[in-house]
Amino acid sequence: MRVIKFYRTEFGNCPVEDFLNDLPDKHSKKIAWTLRVVRDLEQVPTQYLKKLKSTDDIWEVRATIGNNTFRLLGFFDGPMLIVLTSGFAKKTNKVPKQEIETAEERKRDYYRRKGQ
């Protein structure tokens, strides 16, 4: 079983929690269900968890509710810990470059503070 952790900034803010709290209950419940799939299944289907190409080892958790598609970006810290750094509603086929850059920046911050 994987462990899913939400990234926290140096000041204790949690961007993923903020994102989820701003969603309607129906959407946040579907995302929570998707996170349980990612946590519990040994082989997670790529429709729910996929590594993003041309990134610094950033992964996306994907949840679709009707016409709405949501993404949580993050990275693995070891083989079983996923650290999720941000969430957004996806409007286009490609993940916005700014979202990837934010995830990569938060990954560097996470490891910098972990090493202290």
C-alpha positions in Angstrom: 0.0 0.0 0.0 1.3 3.4 -0.9 1.3 6.4 1.4 0.0 9.7 0.0 1.2 12.9 1.6 0.3 16.5 0.8 3.2 18.9 0.4 3.3 21.8 2.9 5.1 25.0 2.4 7.7 26.3 4.8 4.9 28.3 6.5 2.6 25.3 6.8 0.2 26.1 3.9 -1.1 23.1 2.0 -1.9 23.9 -1.7 -3.6 20.5 -2.3 -5.9 20.9 0.7 -6.7 24.4 -0.4 -7.6 23.2 -3.9 -9.8 20.3 -2.6 -11.6 22.6 -0.1 -12.6 25.0 -2.9 -14.3 22.2 -4.9 -17.9 21.1 -4.6 -18.3 18.0 -2.3 -19.1 15.8 -5.3 -15.8 16.6 -7.0 -13.7 16.3 -3.9 -15.3 12.9 -3.1 -14.4 11.6 -6.5 -10.8 12.8 -6.1 -10.7 11.1 -2.7 -11.9 7.9 -4.3 -9.2 8.2 -6.9 -6.6 8.7 -4.3 -7.7 5.5 -2.5 -7.3 3.6 -5.9 -3.8 5.0 -6.2 -3.0 4.2 -2.6 -4.5 0.6 -2.5 -3.9 -0.9 -5.9 -0.5 -2.6 -6.6 -0.9 -1.8 -10.3 -2.6 1.5 -10.8 -4.3 2.0 -14.2 -2.7 4.9 -16.2 -6.1 6.6 -16.3 -5.5 7.4 -12.6 -1.7 7.7 -12.2 0.7 8.5 -14.9 4.3 9.8 -15.1 4.6 13.1 -17.1 7.1 13.1 -19.9 9.9 15.7 -20.1 9.6 16.6 -16.4 11.8 16.1 -13.3 10.0 12.8 -12.4 6.6 14.5 -11.9 3.5 12.3 -11.8 -0.2 13.2 -12.1 -3.2 11.7 -10.4 -6.2 12.1 -12.7 -9.9 12.2 -11.7 -12.7 12.8 -14.1 -16.2 13.8 -13.0 -18.6 14.2 -16.0 -17.0 16.9 -18.2 -14.6 18.0 -15.5 -11.1 16.7 -15.3 -8.9 17.3 -12.3 -5.2 16.7 -11.8 -3.0 16.5 -8.7 0.7 16.7 -9.5 3.4 15.3 -7.3 6.4 13.0 -7.1 7.6 9.8 -5.4 9.8 9.9 -2.4 11.0 6.3 -2.4 9.0 3.5 -3.9 5.8 3.9 -1.8 5.4 7.5 -0.8 3.7 10.0 -3.1 4.0 13.6 -2.2 1.3 15.7 -4.0 2.2 19.3 -4.6 -0.8 20.9 -6.3 -4.1 20.5 -7.9 -6.0 22.1 -10.8 -8.9 21.7 -13.2 -7.5 20.7 -16.5 -8.9 22.7 -19.4 -6.6 21.5 -22.3 -5.1 18.2 -23.4 -1.6 19.2 -22.2 -0.7 19.9 -18.6 0.1 23.6 -18.4 3.9 24.3 -18.2 3.4 26.6 -15.2 1.7 23.7 -13.2 4.7 21.4 -14.0 7.2 24.1 -13.0 5.3 24.7 -9.7 5.4 20.9 -8.9 9.1 20.8 -9.7 9.9 23.8 -7.6 7.9 22.3 -4.6 9.7 19.0 -5.1 13.1 20.8 -4.8 11.8 22.7 -1.7 10.6 19.4 -0.1 13.9 17.7 -0.5 15.9 20.8 0.6 13.9 21.0 3.8 13.9 17.2 4.3 17.7 17.3 4.2 18.0 19.9 6.9 
